[in-house]
Amino acid sequence: MALWIVTVVALLIALAAWVHARRTARQLAELTRMYWQLKFDHGELKAKVDPSQPAPPEPKSTFVPLTQLKR
């Protein structure tokens, strides 16, 4: 009789752990989805508020004779 009680209690504990694990996995999936959504929204808003500055013009390369540098 005691063996049956131990078996039933073990099954109940396993069932409770399984339910808890499923709930935790669902919460983790929801938090992950919210994190990526927030990261995407932050990038979108940052691009609207602070648009990237235009690239500075390329410096003109001019010929400088070495004799001028020695002076």
LUMLUMDREN-2810 file (N, C-alpha, C; in Angstrom, 1 decimal):
<atoms>
<atom><aa>M</aa><ch>A</ch><at>N</at><xx>0.8</xx><yy>-1.2</yy><zz>0.0</zz></atom>
<atom><aa>M</aa><ch>A</ch><at>CA</at><xx>0.0</xx><yy>0.0</yy><zz>0.0</zz></atom>
<atom><aa>M</aa><ch>A</ch><at>C</at><xx>0.9</xx><yy>1.3</yy><zz>0.0</zz></atom>
<atom><aa>A</aa><ch>A</ch><at>N</at><xx>1.9</xx><yy>1.3</yy><zz>0.8</zz></atom>
<atom><aa>A</aa><ch>A</ch><at>CA</at><xx>2.8</xx><yy>2.4</yy><zz>0.8</zz></atom>
<atom><aa>A</aa><ch>A</ch><at>C</at><xx>3.5</xx><yy>2.7</yy><zz>-0.5</zz></atom>
<atom><aa>L</aa><ch>A</ch><at>N</at><xx>3.7</xx><yy>1.7</yy><zz>-1.3</zz></atom>
<atom><aa>L</aa><ch>A</ch><at>CA</at><xx>4.4</xx><yy>1.8</yy><zz>-2.6</zz></atom>
<atom><aa>L</aa><ch>A</ch><at>C</at><xx>3.4</xx><yy>2.6</yy><zz>-3.5</zz></atom>
<atom><aa>W</aa><ch>A</ch><at>N</at><xx>2.1</xx><yy>2.3</yy><zz>-3.4</zz></atom>
<atom><aa>W</aa><ch>A</ch><at>CA</at><xx>1.2</xx><yy>3.0</yy><zz>-4.3</zz></atom>
<atom><aa>W</aa><ch>A</ch><at>C</at><xx>1.1</xx><yy>4.5</yy><zz>-3.9</zz></atom>
<atom><aa>I</aa><ch>A</ch><at>N</at><xx>1.1</xx><yy>4.8</yy><zz>-2.6</zz></atom>
<atom><aa>I</aa><ch>A</ch><at>CA</at><xx>1.1</xx><yy>6.2</yy><zz>-2.2</zz></atom>
<atom><aa>I</aa><ch>A</ch><at>C</at><xx>2.3</xx><yy>6.9</yy><zz>-2.7</zz></atom>
<atom><aa>V</aa><ch>A</ch><at>N</at><xx>3.5</xx><yy>6.3</yy><zz>-2.6</zz></atom>
<atom><aa>V</aa><ch>A</ch><at>CA</at><xx>4.7</xx><yy>7.0</yy><zz>-3.0</zz></atom>
<atom><aa>V</aa><ch>A</ch><at>C</at><xx>4.6</xx><yy>7.2</yy><zz>-4.6</zz></atom>
<atom><aa>T</aa><ch>A</ch><at>N</at><xx>4.1</xx><yy>6.2</yy><zz>-5.3</zz></atom>
<atom><aa>T</aa><ch>A</ch><at>CA</at><xx>4.0</xx><yy>6.3</yy><zz>-6.7</zz></atom>
<atom><aa>T</aa><ch>A</ch><at>C</at><xx>3.0</xx><yy>7.5</yy><zz>-7.1</zz></atom>
<atom><aa>V</aa><ch>A</ch><at>N</at><xx>1.9</xx><yy>7.5</yy><zz>-6.4</zz></atom>
<atom><aa>V</aa><ch>A</ch><at>CA</at><xx>0.9</xx><yy>8.6</yy><zz>-6.8</zz></atom>
<atom><aa>V</aa><ch>A</ch><at>C</at><xx>1.5</xx><yy>10.0</yy><zz>-6.4</zz></atom>
<atom><aa>V</aa><ch>A</ch><at>N</at><xx>2.1</xx><yy>10.1</yy><zz>-5.3</zz></atom>
<atom><aa>V</aa><ch>A</ch><at>CA</at><xx>2.8</xx><yy>11.3</yy><zz>-4.9</zz></atom>
<atom><aa>V</aa><ch>A</ch><at>C</at><xx>3.8</xx><yy>11.7</yy><zz>-5.9</zz></atom>
<atom><aa>A</aa><ch>A</ch><at>N</at><xx>4.6</xx><yy>10.8</yy><zz>-6.3</zz></atom>
<atom><aa>A</aa><ch>A</ch><at>CA</at><xx>5.7</xx><yy>11.1</yy><zz>-7.3</zz></atom>
<atom><aa>A</aa><ch>A</ch><at>C</at><xx>5.1</xx><yy>11.5</yy><zz>-8.7</zz></atom>
<atom><aa>L</aa><ch>A</ch><at>N</at><xx>4.0</xx><yy>10.9</yy><zz>-9.1</zz></atom>
<atom><aa>L</aa><ch>A</ch><at>CA</at><xx>3.3</xx><yy>11.3</yy><zz>-10.3</zz></atom>
<atom><aa>L</aa><ch>A</ch><at>C</at><xx>2.7</xx><yy>12.7</yy><zz>-10.2</zz></atom>
<atom><aa>L</aa><ch>A</ch><at>N</at><xx>2.2</xx><yy>13.0</yy><zz>-9.0</zz></atom>
<atom><aa>L</aa><ch>A</ch><at>CA</at><xx>1.6</xx><yy>14.4</yy><zz>-8.8</zz></atom>
<atom><aa>L</aa><ch>A</ch><at>C</at><xx>2.7</xx><yy>15.4</yy><zz>-8.8</zz></atom>
<atom><aa>I</aa><ch>A</ch><at>N</at><xx>3.8</xx><yy>15.1</yy><zz>-8.2</zz></atom>
<atom><aa>I</aa><ch>A</ch><at>CA</at><xx>4.9</xx><yy>16.0</yy><zz>-8.2</zz></atom>
<atom><aa>I</aa><ch>A</ch><at>C</at><xx>5.5</xx><yy>16.2</yy><zz>-9.7</zz></atom>
<atom><aa>A</aa><ch>A</ch><at>N</at><xx>5.6</xx><yy>15.1</yy><zz>-10.4</zz></atom>
<atom><aa>A</aa><ch>A</ch><at>CA</at><xx>6.0</xx><yy>15.2</yy><zz>-11.8</zz></atom>
<atom><aa>A</aa><ch>A</ch><at>C</at><xx>5.1</xx><yy>16.0</yy><zz>-12.6</zz></atom>
<atom><aa>L</aa><ch>A</ch><at>N</at><xx>3.8</xx><yy>15.8</yy><zz>-12.4</zz></atom>
<atom><aa>L</aa><ch>A</ch><at>CA</at><xx>2.8</xx><yy>16.6</yy><zz>-13.2</zz></atom>
<atom><aa>L</aa><ch>A</ch><at>C</at><xx>2.9</xx><yy>18.1</yy><zz>-12.8</zz></atom>
<atom><aa>A</aa><ch>A</ch><at>N</at><xx>3.0</xx><yy>18.4</yy><zz>-11.6</zz></atom>
<atom><aa>A</aa><ch>A</ch><at>CA</at><xx>3.2</xx><yy>19.8</yy><zz>-11.2</zz></atom>
<atom><aa>A</aa><ch>A</ch><at>C</at><xx>4.4</xx><yy>20.4</yy><zz>-11.8</zz></atom>
<atom><aa>A</aa><ch>A</ch><at>N</at><xx>5.5</xx><yy>19.7</yy><zz>-11.8</zz></atom>
<atom><aa>A</aa><ch>A</ch><at>CA</at><xx>6.8</xx><yy>20.2</yy><zz>-12.4</zz></atom>
<atom><aa>A</aa><ch>A</ch><at>C</at><xx>6.6</xx><yy>20.4</yy><zz>-13.9</zz></atom>
<atom><aa>W</aa><ch>A</ch><at>N</at><xx>5.9</xx><yy>19.5</yy><zz>-14.5</zz></atom>
<atom><aa>W</aa><ch>A</ch><at>CA</at><xx>5.7</xx><yy>19.6</yy><zz>-16.0</zz></atom>
<atom><aa>W</aa><ch>A</ch><at>C</at><xx>4.8</xx><yy>20.9</yy><zz>-16.3</zz></atom>
<atom><aa>V</aa><ch>A</ch><at>N</at><xx>3.8</xx><yy>21.1</yy><zz>-15.5</zz></atom>
<atom><aa>V</aa><ch>A</ch><at>CA</at><xx>2.9</xx><yy>22.3</yy><zz>-15.7</zz></atom>
<atom><aa>V</aa><ch>A</ch><at>C</at><xx>3.7</xx><yy>23.5</yy><zz>-15.5</zz></atom>
<atom><aa>H</aa><ch>A</ch><at>N</at><xx>4.5</xx><yy>23.5</yy><zz>-14.4</zz></atom>
<atom><aa>H</aa><ch>A</ch><at>CA</at><xx>5.4</xx><yy>24.7</yy><zz>-14.1</zz></atom>
<atom><aa>H</aa><ch>A</ch><at>C</at><xx>6.4</xx><yy>25.0</yy><zz>-15.3</zz></atom>
<atom><aa>A</aa><ch>A</ch><at>N</at><xx>7.0</xx><yy>23.9</yy><zz>-15.8</zz></atom>
<atom><aa>A</aa><ch>A</ch><at>CA</at><xx>8.0</xx><yy>24.1</yy><zz>-16.9</zz></atom>
<atom><aa>A</aa><ch>A</ch><at>C</at><xx>7.3</xx><yy>24.6</yy><zz>-18.1</zz></atom>
<atom><aa>R</aa><ch>A</ch><at>N</at><xx>6.1</xx><yy>24.1</yy><zz>-18.5</zz></atom>
<atom><aa>R</aa><ch>A</ch><at>CA</at><xx>5.4</xx><yy>24.7</yy><zz>-19.6</zz></atom>
<atom><aa>R</aa><ch>A</ch><at>C</at><xx>5.0</xx><yy>26.1</yy><zz>-19.5</zz></atom>
<atom><aa>R</aa><ch>A</ch><at>N</at><xx>4.6</xx><yy>26.5</yy><zz>-18.3</zz></atom>
<atom><aa>R</aa><ch>A</ch><at>CA</at><xx>4.3</xx><yy>27.9</yy><zz>-18.0</zz></atom>
<atom><aa>R</aa><ch>A</ch><at>C</at><xx>5.5</xx><yy>28.8</yy><zz>-18.1</zz></atom>
<atom><aa>T</aa><ch>A</ch><at>N</at><xx>6.6</xx><yy>28.3</yy><zz>-17.6</zz></atom>
<atom><aa>T</aa><ch>A</ch><at>CA</at><xx>7.9</xx><yy>29.1</yy><zz>-17.6</zz></atom>
<atom><aa>T</aa><ch>A</ch><at>C</at><xx>8.3</xx><yy>29.2</yy><zz>-19.1</zz></atom>
<atom><aa>A</aa><ch>A</ch><at>N</at><xx>8.2</xx><yy>28.2</yy><zz>-19.9</zz></atom>
<atom><aa>A</aa><ch>A</ch><at>CA</at><xx>8.6</xx><yy>28.2</yy><zz>-21.3</zz></atom>
<atom><aa>A</aa><ch>A</ch><at>C</at><xx>7.8</xx><yy>29.2</yy><zz>-22.0</zz></atom>
<atom><aa>R</aa><ch>A</ch><at>N</at><xx>6.5</xx><yy>29.2</yy><zz>-21.8</zz></atom>
<atom><aa>R</aa><ch>A</ch><at>CA</at><xx>5.6</xx><yy>30.2</yy><zz>-22.4</zz></atom>
<atom><aa>R</aa><ch>A</ch><at>C</at><xx>6.0</xx><yy>31.6</yy><zz>-22.1</zz></atom>
<atom><aa>Q</aa><ch>A</ch><at>N</at><xx>6.3</xx><yy>31.8</yy><zz>-20.8</zz></atom>
<atom><aa>Q</aa><ch>A</ch><at>CA</at><xx>6.7</xx><yy>33.2</yy><zz>-20.4</zz></atom>
<atom><aa>Q</aa><ch>A</ch><at>C</at><xx>8.0</xx><yy>33.6</yy><zz>-21.0</zz></atom>
<atom><aa>L</aa><ch>A</ch><at>N</at><xx>8.9</xx><yy>32.7</yy><zz>-21.1</zz></atom>
<atom><aa>L</aa><ch>A</ch><at>CA</at><xx>10.2</xx><yy>33.0</yy><zz>-21.7</zz></atom>
<atom><aa>L</aa><ch>A</ch><at>C</at><xx>10.0</xx><yy>33.3</yy><zz>-23.2</zz></atom>
<atom><aa>A</aa><ch>A</ch><at>N</at><xx>9.2</xx><yy>32.6</yy><zz>-23.9</zz></atom>
<atom><aa>A</aa><ch>A</ch><at>CA</at><xx>8.9</xx><yy>32.9</yy><zz>-25.3</zz></atom>
<atom><aa>A</aa><ch>A</ch><at>C</at><xx>8.3</xx><yy>34.3</yy><zz>-25.4</zz></atom>
<atom><aa>E</aa><ch>A</ch><at>N</at><xx>7.3</xx><yy>34.6</yy><zz>-24.6</zz></atom>
<atom><aa>E</aa><ch>A</ch><at>CA</at><xx>6.7</xx><yy>35.9</yy><zz>-24.6</zz></atom>
<atom><aa>E</aa><ch>A</ch><at>C</at><xx>7.7</xx><yy>37.1</yy><zz>-24.3</zz></atom>
<atom><aa>L</aa><ch>A</ch><at>N</at><xx>8.6</xx><yy>36.8</yy><zz>-23.3</zz></atom>
<atom><aa>L</aa><ch>A</ch><at>CA</at><xx>9.6</xx><yy>37.9</yy><zz>-23.0</zz></atom>
<atom><aa>L</aa><ch>A</ch><at>C</at><xx>10.6</xx><yy>38.0</yy><zz>-24.1</zz></atom>
<atom><aa>T</aa><ch>A</ch><at>N</at><xx>10.9</xx><yy>36.9</yy><zz>-24.8</zz></atom>
<atom><aa>T</aa><ch>A</ch><at>CA</at><xx>11.9</xx><yy>37.0</yy><zz>-25.9</zz></atom>
<atom><aa>T</aa><ch>A</ch><at>C</at><xx>11.2</xx><yy>37.8</yy><zz>-27.1</zz></atom>
<atom><aa>R</aa><ch>A</ch><at>N</at><xx>10.0</xx><yy>37.5</yy><zz>-27.4</zz></atom>
<atom><aa>R</aa><ch>A</ch><at>CA</at><xx>9.3</xx><yy>38.2</yy><zz>-28.4</zz></atom>
<atom><aa>R</aa><ch>A</ch><at>C</at><xx>9.1</xx><yy>39.7</yy><zz>-28.1</zz></atom>
<atom><aa>M</aa><ch>A</ch><at>N</at><xx>8.8</xx><yy>40.0</yy><zz>-26.8</zz></atom>
<atom><aa>M</aa><ch>A</ch><at>CA</at><xx>8.7</xx><yy>41.5</yy><zz>-26.4</zz></atom>
<atom><aa>M</aa><ch>A</ch><at>C</at><xx>10.1</xx><yy>42.2</yy><zz>-26.5</zz></atom>
<atom><aa>Y</aa><ch>A</ch><at>N</at><xx>11.2</xx><yy>41.5</yy><zz>-26.2</zz></atom>
<atom><aa>Y</aa><ch>A</ch><at>CA</at><xx>12.5</xx><yy>42.0</yy><zz>-26.2</zz></atom>
<atom><aa>Y</aa><ch>A</ch><at>C</at><xx>12.9</xx><yy>42.4</yy><zz>-27.7</zz></atom>
<atom><aa>W</aa><ch>A</ch><at>N</at><xx>12.6</xx><yy>41.5</yy><zz>-28.6</zz></atom>
<atom><aa>W</aa><ch>A</ch><at>CA</at><xx>13.0</xx><yy>41.8</yy><zz>-30.0</zz></atom>
<atom><aa>W</aa><ch>A</ch><at>C</at><xx>12.1</xx><yy>42.9</yy><zz>-30.6</zz></atom>
<atom><aa>Q</aa><ch>A</ch><at>N</at><xx>10.8</xx><yy>42.9</yy><zz>-30.2</zz></atom>
<atom><aa>Q</aa><ch>A</ch><at>CA</at><xx>9.9</xx><yy>43.9</yy><zz>-30.6</zz></atom>
<atom><aa>Q</aa><ch>A</ch><at>C</at><xx>10.4</xx><yy>45.3</yy><zz>-30.1</zz></atom>
<atom><aa>L</aa><ch>A</ch><at>N</at><xx>10.7</xx><yy>45.4</yy><zz>-28.8</zz></atom>
<atom><aa>L</aa><ch>A</ch><at>CA</at><xx>11.2</xx><yy>46.6</yy><zz>-28.3</zz></atom>
<atom><aa>L</aa><ch>A</ch><at>C</at><xx>12.5</xx><yy>47.1</yy><zz>-28.9</zz></atom>
<atom><aa>K</aa><ch>A</ch><at>N</at><xx>13.4</xx><yy>46.1</yy><zz>-29.2</zz></atom>
<atom><aa>K</aa><ch>A</ch><at>CA</at><xx>14.7</xx><yy>46.5</yy><zz>-29.8</zz></atom>
<atom><aa>K</aa><ch>A</ch><at>C</at><xx>14.4</xx><yy>47.0</yy><zz>-31.2</zz></atom>
<atom><aa>F</aa><ch>A</ch><at>N</at><xx>13.5</xx><yy>46.4</yy><zz>-32.0</zz></atom>
<atom><aa>F</aa><ch>A</ch><at>CA</at><xx>13.1</xx><yy>46.9</yy><zz>-33.3</zz></atom>
<atom><aa>F</aa><ch>A</ch><at>C</at><xx>12.5</xx><yy>48.3</yy><zz>-33.2</zz></atom>
<atom><aa>D</aa><ch>A</ch><at>N</at><xx>11.5</xx><yy>48.5</yy><zz>-32.3</zz></atom>
<atom><aa>D</aa><ch>A</ch><at>CA</at><xx>10.9</xx><yy>49.8</yy><zz>-32.2</zz></atom>
<atom><aa>D</aa><ch>A</ch><at>C</at><xx>11.9</xx><yy>50.9</yy><zz>-31.8</zz></atom>
<atom><aa>H</aa><ch>A</ch><at>N</at><xx>12.8</xx><yy>50.5</yy><zz>-30.9</zz></atom>
<atom><aa>H</aa><ch>A</ch><at>CA</at><xx>13.8</xx><yy>51.5</yy><zz>-30.5</zz></atom>
<atom><aa>H</aa><ch>A</ch><at>C</at><xx>14.7</xx><yy>51.9</yy><zz>-31.7</zz></atom>
<atom><aa>G</aa><ch>A</ch><at>N</at><xx>15.0</xx><yy>51.0</yy><zz>-32.5</zz></atom>
<atom><aa>G</aa><ch>A</ch><at>CA</at><xx>15.8</xx><yy>51.3</yy><zz>-33.7</zz></atom>
<atom><aa>G</aa><ch>A</ch><at>C</at><xx>15.0</xx><yy>52.2</yy><zz>-34.7</zz></atom>
<atom><aa>E</aa><ch>A</ch><at>N</at><xx>13.8</xx><yy>51.9</yy><zz>-34.8</zz></atom>
<atom><aa>E</aa><ch>A</ch><at>CA</at><xx>12.9</xx><yy>52.7</yy><zz>-35.7</zz></atom>
<atom><aa>E</aa><ch>A</ch><at>C</at><xx>12.8</xx><yy>54.1</yy><zz>-35.2</zz></atom>
<atom><aa>L</aa><ch>A</ch><at>N</at><xx>12.5</xx><yy>54.3</yy><zz>-33.9</zz></atom>
<atom><aa>L</aa><ch>A</ch><at>CA</at><xx>12.3</xx><yy>55.6</yy><zz>-33.3</zz></atom>
<atom><aa>L</aa><ch>A</ch><at>C</at><xx>13.6</xx><yy>56.4</yy><zz>-33.3</zz></atom>
<atom><aa>K</aa><ch>A</ch><at>N</at><xx>14.7</xx><yy>55.7</yy><zz>-33.1</zz></atom>
<atom><aa>K</aa><ch>A</ch><at>CA</at><xx>16.0</xx><yy>56.4</yy><zz>-33.1</zz></atom>
<atom><aa>K</aa><ch>A</ch><at>C</at><xx>16.4</xx><yy>56.9</yy><zz>-34.5</zz></atom>
<atom><aa>A</aa><ch>A</ch><at>N</at><xx>16.0</xx><yy>56.1</yy><zz>-35.5</zz></atom>
<atom><aa>A</aa><ch>A</ch><at>CA</at><xx>16.3</xx><yy>56.6</yy><zz>-36.9</zz></atom>
<atom><aa>A</aa><ch>A</ch><at>C</at><xx>15.4</xx><yy>57.8</yy><zz>-37.2</zz></atom>
<atom><aa>K</aa><ch>A</ch><at>N</at><xx>14.2</xx><yy>57.9</yy><zz>-36.7</zz></atom>
<atom><aa>K</aa><ch>A</ch><at>CA</at><xx>13.3</xx><yy>59.0</yy><zz>-36.9</zz></atom>
<atom><aa>K</aa><ch>A</ch><at>C</at><xx>13.8</xx><yy>60.2</yy><zz>-36.2</zz></atom>
<atom><aa>V</aa><ch>A</ch><at>N</at><xx>14.2</xx><yy>60.1</yy><zz>-35.0</zz></atom>
<atom><aa>V</aa><ch>A</ch><at>CA</at><xx>14.6</xx><yy>61.2</yy><zz>-34.2</zz></atom>
<atom><aa>V</aa><ch>A</ch><at>C</at><xx>16.0</xx><yy>61.7</yy><zz>-34.5</zz></atom>
<atom><aa>D</aa><ch>A</ch><at>N</at><xx>16.9</xx><yy>60.9</yy><zz>-34.7</zz></atom>
<atom><aa>D</aa><ch>A</ch><at>CA</at><xx>18.3</xx><yy>61.2</yy><zz>-35.0</zz></atom>
<atom><aa>D</aa><ch>A</ch><at>C</at><xx>18.8</xx><yy>60.6</yy><zz>-36.3</zz></atom>
<atom><aa>P</aa><ch>A</ch><at>N</at><xx>18.4</xx><yy>61.2</yy><zz>-37.5</zz></atom>
<atom><aa>P</aa><ch>A</ch><at>CA</at><xx>18.8</xx><yy>60.6</yy><zz>-38.7</zz></atom>
<atom><aa>P</aa><ch>A</ch><at>C</at><xx>20.3</xx><yy>60.7</yy><zz>-38.9</zz></atom>
<atom><aa>S</aa><ch>A</ch><at>N</at><xx>20.9</xx><yy>59.7</yy><zz>-39.5</zz></atom>
<atom><aa>S</aa><ch>A</ch><at>CA</at><xx>22.3</xx><yy>59.7</yy><zz>-39.7</zz></atom>
<atom><aa>S</aa><ch>A</ch><at>C</at><xx>22.8</xx><yy>60.9</yy><zz>-40.5</zz></atom>
<atom><aa>Q</aa><ch>A</ch><at>N</at><xx>23.9</xx><yy>61.4</yy><zz>-40.1</zz></atom>
<atom><aa>Q</aa><ch>A</ch><at>CA</at><xx>24.5</xx><yy>62.6</yy><zz>-40.7</zz></atom>
<atom><aa>Q</aa><ch>A</ch><at>C</at><xx>25.0</xx><yy>62.2</yy><zz>-42.1</zz></atom>
<atom><aa>P</aa><ch>A</ch><at>N</at><xx>25.0</xx><yy>63.1</yy><zz>-43.0</zz></atom>
<atom><aa>P</aa><ch>A</ch><at>CA</at><xx>25.6</xx><yy>62.8</yy><zz>-44.3</zz></atom>
<atom><aa>P</aa><ch>A</ch><at>C</at><xx>27.1</xx><yy>62.6</yy><zz>-44.2</zz></atom>
<atom><aa>A</aa><ch>A</ch><at>N</at><xx>27.6</xx><yy>61.7</yy><zz>-45.0</zz></atom>
<atom><aa>A</aa><ch>A</ch><at>CA</at><xx>29.1</xx><yy>61.5</yy><zz>-45.0</zz></atom>
<atom><aa>A</aa><ch>A</ch><at>C</at><xx>29.8</xx><yy>62.7</yy><zz>-45.4</zz></atom>
<atom><aa>P</aa><ch>A</ch><at>N</at><xx>30.9</xx><yy>63.1</yy><zz>-44.7</zz></atom>
<atom><aa>P</aa><ch>A</ch><at>CA</at><xx>31.7</xx><yy>64.2</yy><zz>-45.1</zz></atom>
<atom><aa>P</aa><ch>A</ch><at>C</at><xx>32.3</xx><yy>64.0</yy><zz>-46.5</zz></atom>
<atom><aa>P</aa><ch>A</ch><at>N</at><xx>32.4</xx><yy>65.1</yy><zz>-47.3</zz></atom>
<atom><aa>P</aa><ch>A</ch><at>CA</at><xx>33.0</xx><yy>64.9</yy><zz>-48.6</zz></atom>
<atom><aa>P</aa><ch>A</ch><at>C</at><xx>34.4</xx><yy>64.4</yy><zz>-48.6</zz></atom>
<atom><aa>E</aa><ch>A</ch><at>N</at><xx>34.8</xx><yy>63.7</yy><zz>-49.6</zz></atom>
<atom><aa>E</aa><ch>A</ch><at>CA</at><xx>36.1</xx><yy>63.1</yy><zz>-49.7</zz></atom>
<atom><aa>E</aa><ch>A</ch><at>C</at><xx>37.1</xx><yy>64.3</yy><zz>-49.8</zz></atom>
<atom><aa>P</aa><ch>A</ch><at>N</at><xx>38.2</xx><yy>64.2</yy><zz>-49.1</zz></atom>
<atom><aa>P</aa><ch>A</ch><at>CA</at><xx>39.2</xx><yy>65.3</yy><zz>-49.3</zz></atom>
<atom><aa>P</aa><ch>A</ch><at>C</at><xx>39.9</xx><yy>65.2</yy><zz>-50.7</zz></atom>
<atom><aa>K</aa><ch>A</ch><at>N</at><xx>40.1</xx><yy>66.3</yy><zz>-51.2</zz></atom>
<atom><aa>K</aa><ch>A</ch><at>CA</at><xx>40.7</xx><yy>66.3</yy><zz>-52.6</zz></atom>
<atom><aa>K</aa><ch>A</ch><at>C</at><xx>42.2</xx><yy>66.0</yy><zz>-52.4</zz></atom>
<atom><aa>S</aa><ch>A</ch><at>N</at><xx>42.6</xx><yy>65.1</yy><zz>-53.3</zz></atom>
<atom><aa>S</aa><ch>A</ch><at>CA</at><xx>44.0</xx><yy>64.8</yy><zz>-53.2</zz></atom>
<atom><aa>S</aa><ch>A</ch><at>C</at><xx>44.7</xx><yy>65.7</yy><zz>-54.3</zz></atom>
<atom><aa>T</aa><ch>A</ch><at>N</at><xx>45.6</xx><yy>66.5</yy><zz>-53.8</zz></atom>
<atom><aa>T</aa><ch>A</ch><at>CA</at><xx>46.4</xx><yy>67.4</yy><zz>-54.6</zz></atom>
<atom><aa>T</aa><ch>A</ch><at>C</at><xx>47.8</xx><yy>67.1</yy><zz>-54.6</zz></atom>
<atom><aa>F</aa><ch>A</ch><at>N</at><xx>48.5</xx><yy>67.4</yy><zz>-55.6</zz></atom>
<atom><aa>F</aa><ch>A</ch><at>CA</at><xx>49.9</xx><yy>67.1</yy><zz>-55.7</zz></atom>
<atom><aa>F</aa><ch>A</ch><at>C</at><xx>50.7</xx><yy>68.2</yy><zz>-54.9</zz></atom>
<atom><aa>V</aa><ch>A</ch><at>N</at><xx>51.5</xx><yy>67.7</yy><zz>-54.0</zz></atom>
<atom><aa>V</aa><ch>A</ch><at>CA</at><xx>52.4</xx><yy>68.7</yy><zz>-53.3</zz></atom>
<atom><aa>V</aa><ch>A</ch><at>C</at><xx>53.8</xx><yy>68.2</yy><zz>-53.5</zz></atom>
<atom><aa>P</aa><ch>A</ch><at>N</at><xx>54.6</xx><yy>69.1</yy><zz>-54.2</zz></atom>
<atom><aa>P</aa><ch>A</ch><at>CA</at><xx>56.0</xx><yy>68.7</yy><zz>-54.5</zz></atom>
<atom><aa>P</aa><ch>A</ch><at>C</at><xx>56.8</xx><yy>68.6</yy><zz>-53.2</zz></atom>
<atom><aa>L</aa><ch>A</ch><at>N</at><xx>57.7</xx><yy>67.7</yy><zz>-53.2</zz></atom>
<atom><aa>L</aa><ch>A</ch><at>CA</at><xx>58.5</xx><yy>67.5</yy><zz>-52.0</zz></atom>
<atom><aa>L</aa><ch>A</ch><at>C</at><xx>59.4</xx><yy>68.7</yy><zz>-51.7</zz></atom>
<atom><aa>T</aa><ch>A</ch><at>N</at><xx>59.7</xx><yy>69.5</yy><zz>-52.7</zz></atom>
<atom><aa>T</aa><ch>A</ch><at>CA</at><xx>60.5</xx><yy>70.7</yy><zz>-52.4</zz></atom>
<atom><aa>T</aa><ch>A</ch><at>C</at><xx>59.7</xx><yy>71.7</yy><zz>-51.5</zz></atom>
<atom><aa>Q</aa><ch>A</ch><at>N</at><xx>58.4</xx><yy>71.7</yy><zz>-51.6</zz></atom>
<atom><aa>Q</aa><ch>A</ch><at>CA</at><xx>57.6</xx><yy>72.6</yy><zz>-50.8</zz></atom>
<atom><aa>Q</aa><ch>A</ch><at>C</at><xx>57.6</xx><yy>72.1</yy><zz>-49.4</zz></atom>
<atom><aa>L</aa><ch>A</ch><at>N</at><xx>57.6</xx><yy>70.9</yy><zz>-49.1</zz></atom>
<atom><aa>L</aa><ch>A</ch><at>CA</at><xx>57.6</xx><yy>70.3</yy><zz>-47.8</zz></atom>
<atom><aa>L</aa><ch>A</ch><at>C</at><xx>58.9</xx><yy>70.6</yy><zz>-47.0</zz></atom>
<atom><aa>K</aa><ch>A</ch><at>N</at><xx>60.0</xx><yy>70.7</yy><zz>-47.8</zz></atom>
<atom><aa>K</aa><ch>A</ch><at>CA</at><xx>61.3</xx><yy>70.9</yy><zz>-47.1</zz></atom>
<atom><aa>K</aa><ch>A</ch><at>C</at><xx>61.4</xx><yy>72.3</yy><zz>-46.6</zz></atom>
<atom><aa>R</aa><ch>A</ch><at>N</at><xx>60.7</xx><yy>73.3</yy><zz>-47.1</zz></atom>
<atom><aa>R</aa><ch>A</ch><at>CA</at><xx>60.8</xx><yy>74.7</yy><zz>-46.6</zz></atom>
<atom><aa>R</aa><ch>A</ch><at>C</at><xx>60.3</xx><yy>74.9</yy><zz>-45.2</zz></atom>
</atoms>
